[in-house]
Amino acid sequence: MESGVVAHPRIAGREEWLAERLRLLEAEKELTRRYDAVNAERRRLPMVRIEKRYEFDGPDGRATLLDLFEGRRQLIVYHFMFDPEWEKGCPGCTGFVDSLGDLTMLGQRDTSFTLVSRAPLAKLAAFRATKGWRRRWFSSFGSDFNYDFHVTQDERVAPVEYNYSDRTELERRSHEPWFLRGEQHGLSVFFRVDGEVFHTYSTYGRGVERLTDSYSLLDLTPWGRQEDFEDSPEGWPQRPTYG
């Protein structure tokens, strides 16, 4: 049994709790309505034709971006951080993939899902085996794919940009120097019209975290995400202080 003082919400009677819960319910309903409205705006975004031919290494050999659709209309790519020099994938990205549930509904809705990383295929396959994953995973090693979608930062190849901010904007955020170099994570969505591929959406940083079941469930608990980092930026989810 734990000893000492445990931080927790204020203790109240059932009647007071219910009154507070009903007030929160209204805020939750408003958030749901706003979330639905933002989703509708996202669906109305214009799309951009992919002019460049990207090729990837996969378990069945070379594949184009069009091949990754598997004949379906839509494609979701998770940009998994795995530098060619690393022996293991990013812990955060690993946790993201671990938390993904059964995605068979995507296929039933004409949508494919795959992981893409810059590390060579052999490293991806070896790490995938240690995790027991069955997710599709392709290597973009040797292509411009990661640089063009701003998940590998190297000014020798392309200007630094992450989450739609350029180097100048990123340098202003002194607590985020890691966004200026190396591998980053993100998620991109593509749409197919006959033999042409279009880019419809990309999100980075915290825009990806809401897609994991673990974070969504932790957000419902009194201690939240428990990511109490020193010098964390204002608004970062931390263990709350009560009293």
Buried (B, 14 or more C-beta within 10 A) or exposed (E): EEEEEEEEEEEEEEEEEEEEEEEEEEEEEEEEEEEEEEEEEEEEEEBEEBEEEBBBBBEEEEBEBBBBBBEBEBBBBBBBBBBBEBEEBBEEBBEBBEBBEEEEEBEEEEBBBBBBBBBBBEBBBEBBEEEEBEBBBBBBBEBEBBBBBBBBBEEEEBEBBBBEBEBEBBBEEEEBEEBBEEBBBBBBBBBBEEEEBBBBBBBBBEEBBEBBEBBEEBEEEEBBBEEBEEEEEEEEBBEEEEE
